[in-house]
Amino acid sequence: MSYGTNPNDAVRLVGVYTGRSLKGEKPADLPVQQATRIELSINMKTAKALGLVFPTAVLVRADEVIE
């Protein structure tokens, strides 16, 4: 089970920072930003191997369930 940011969002933020720096803004003046989209992923194959059982309510709320 993983709960965290999407790597694609992090790459997008890096691109935005790079673009702003290349346009002449000082890196020290750029605001600190954090990815706002958080995802829940559950690997059912690993969970089964470990003997873990997730309630249906958790599985329904997951963004990604890996079989």
C-alpha positions as CSV (number, residue, x, y, z in Angstrom):
1,M,0.0,0.0,0.0
2,S,1.3,3.4,-0.9
3,Y,-0.1,6.8,-0.1
4,G,1.8,9.7,-1.7
5,T,2.2,12.1,-4.6
6,N,2.0,11.2,-8.2
7,P,5.5,11.2,-9.8
8,N,4.1,12.9,-12.9
9,D,3.0,15.8,-10.8
10,A,6.4,16.2,-9.3
11,V,8.0,16.2,-12.8
12,R,5.5,18.9,-13.9
13,L,6.4,21.1,-10.9
14,V,10.1,20.8,-11.7
15,G,9.3,21.9,-15.3
16,V,7.5,24.9,-14.0
17,Y,10.3,25.9,-11.8
18,T,12.8,25.4,-14.6
19,G,10.8,27.5,-17.0
20,R,10.4,30.3,-14.5
21,S,14.2,30.3,-13.8
22,L,15.0,30.3,-17.5
23,K,12.7,33.3,-18.0
24,G,14.9,35.3,-15.5
25,E,13.2,34.9,-12.1
26,K,15.6,34.3,-9.2
27,P,15.3,30.9,-7.7
28,A,15.3,32.4,-4.2
29,D,12.2,34.4,-5.1
30,L,10.2,31.3,-6.3
31,P,7.6,30.1,-3.8
32,V,7.9,26.6,-2.3
33,Q,5.3,24.4,-3.9
34,Q,4.1,20.9,-3.1
35,A,2.1,18.5,-5.2
36,T,-1.5,18.7,-4.2
37,R,-2.7,15.4,-5.7
38,I,-2.3,12.5,-3.3
39,E,-2.9,8.9,-4.5
40,L,-3.6,5.7,-2.7
41,S,-2.3,2.5,-4.4
42,I,-2.8,-1.0,-3.2
43,N,-0.9,-4.1,-4.5
44,M,-3.2,-7.0,-3.9
45,K,-0.7,-9.6,-4.9
46,T,1.7,-8.5,-2.3
47,A,-1.0,-8.1,0.3
48,K,-2.2,-11.6,-0.3
49,A,1.4,-13.0,0.0
50,L,1.6,-11.2,3.4
51,G,-1.8,-12.4,4.5
52,L,-3.3,-8.9,4.6
53,V,-7.0,-8.3,3.9
54,F,-8.3,-4.9,3.1
55,P,-11.9,-3.9,3.8
56,T,-14.0,-3.2,0.7
57,A,-14.4,0.4,1.7
58,V,-10.6,0.9,1.5
59,L,-10.4,-0.8,-1.9
60,V,-13.2,1.4,-3.3
61,R,-11.4,4.6,-2.2
62,A,-8.0,3.5,-3.7
63,D,-6.9,5.4,-6.8
64,E,-5.2,2.2,-8.1
65,V,-5.6,-1.4,-7.2
66,I,-2.9,-3.6,-8.6
67,E,-4.0,-7.2,-9.1
